[in-house]
Amino acid sequence: MNAAFDVDHAAILHKALVAVVPELHRHCRDSWVLIGSAAARLAGAEVVVADLDVLTTRRDAEALIGQWQGQLDKAHVPAGAERFRSHFARFMFTDLPLEIMGGLELFGAHGWEPVQVGKTMTVEVAGLHVPIPVVAEQIRVLESFGRPKDLQRAALQKSLSGERL
């Protein structure tokens, strides 16, 4: 990967986290966790982060939508409605979109089931505490999603140091 490209993406991720993490801590009443490419990156995987995916409760998603109307991306329609459903909203605070998934569910062999993260860890970014799934949980969730991009991220996560598992 190009070093300048990597630095730019790291700066964009840093700026986005600094902008939104304090707001999430301020406005969420329930636990939330950063998942997807941003969580993989914070755990050490060499992935490009396209957005911040935040798994939260439906109640907190509704509150955030009400709170952040000015940043709401009303034109965005999430892909994968046949496999995923949630109280979804996409916000633009920085160059990196923030996607809130309240009460995320995945359609599988047993119908619609909640996506839940078991064990989490906290990563510090600019003095902010960012909850992410431990690597083993990230792998489990990504593999359950089953999309090529998720399976690729899971493979990258598996290649990380065993002590993070």
ABEGO torsion letter per residue (X at the ends): XBAAAAAAAAAAAAAAAAAAAAAAAAABABBBBBBEAAAAAAAGBBBBBABBBBBBBAAAAAAAAAAAAAABBAABBBBGAAABBBBBBBBBABABBBBBBBGBBBBBAAEBBBBBBBBBBBBBBGGBBBBBBBAAAAAAAAAAAGBAAAAAAAAAAAABBAAAX
